[in-house]
Amino acid sequence: MSGGVLDKAARQAVERRLTNLHKFYDDRQQAAKTDQELAAVMLDRARAIAKNAEKAGDPSKWYLLAQYLDAWCNQNGG
C-alpha cells in the first residue's frame, strides 16, 4: 500500500468519526426538553472536546474551558 492510500483512509476515518460525533450531540440537543437539559448536553460536549484534545496531547483545552466558564459565572452573578 502506498502512503497516500493510508492517509486517505485515515482521513476518511477521522471525518466519519467527527460526523458521527456531531450527529450524536445534535440528536441530544434536539432531544433536550428544558434549558437545563440543553446546558447539560453542551457541558458534556465541551468536556468531551477537552478530554479528546488532552488524549491527543493538548491539555490546554481544559484551561480554556475553565476560562469560558469563569467568564460566564462572573457575567451572571457568580
C-alpha positions in Angstrom: 0.0 0.0 0.0 1.2 3.5 -0.7 1.3 6.2 1.9 -1.4 8.2 0.0 -4.0 5.4 0.4 -3.4 5.0 4.1 -3.5 8.8 4.5 -6.8 8.9 2.6 -8.3 6.0 4.7 -7.2 7.7 7.9 -8.6 11.0 6.8 -11.9 9.3 6.0 -12.0 7.6 9.4 -11.5 10.9 11.1 -14.2 12.6 9.0 -16.6 9.7 9.8 -15.8 9.9 13.5 -16.4 13.7 13.5 -19.6 13.3 11.6 -20.9 10.7 14.0 -19.9 12.8 17.0 -21.6 15.8 15.6 -24.8 13.8 15.0 -24.6 12.3 18.5 -24.6 15.7 20.1 -27.0 17.3 17.7 -29.5 14.5 18.5 -29.0 15.1 22.2 -29.5 18.8 21.8 -32.7 18.3 19.8 -34.0 15.8 22.5 -33.4 18.3 25.4 -36.7 19.3 26.8 -35.6 22.1 29.0 -32.8 24.7 29.0 -31.2 22.9 31.9 -31.0 19.7 29.9 -29.6 21.6 26.9 -27.0 23.2 29.2 -26.0 19.7 30.5 -25.6 18.4 26.9 -23.4 21.4 26.0 -21.3 21.0 29.1 -20.9 17.2 28.2 -19.9 18.2 24.7 -17.3 20.7 25.9 -15.8 18.2 28.4 -15.6 15.6 25.6 -13.7 18.0 23.4 -11.3 18.9 26.2 -10.8 15.2 27.0 -10.1 14.2 23.4 -7.7 17.1 23.0 -5.9 16.0 26.1 -5.6 12.5 24.8 -4.2 14.0 21.6 -1.5 15.8 23.6 -3.2 19.2 24.0 -4.3 19.6 27.6 -4.8 23.4 27.2 -8.4 23.0 26.2 -9.3 22.3 29.9 -7.9 25.6 30.9 -9.6 27.4 28.0 -12.9 25.8 29.1 -12.3 26.9 32.6 -11.7 30.5 31.4 -15.0 30.5 29.5 -16.9 29.1 32.5 -15.3 31.6 34.8 -16.2 34.5 32.5 -19.8 33.2 32.3 -20.0 33.0 36.1 -18.6 36.5 36.5 -21.1 37.9 34.0 -24.1 36.1 35.6 -23.6 36.9 39.3 -21.3 34.2 40.4 
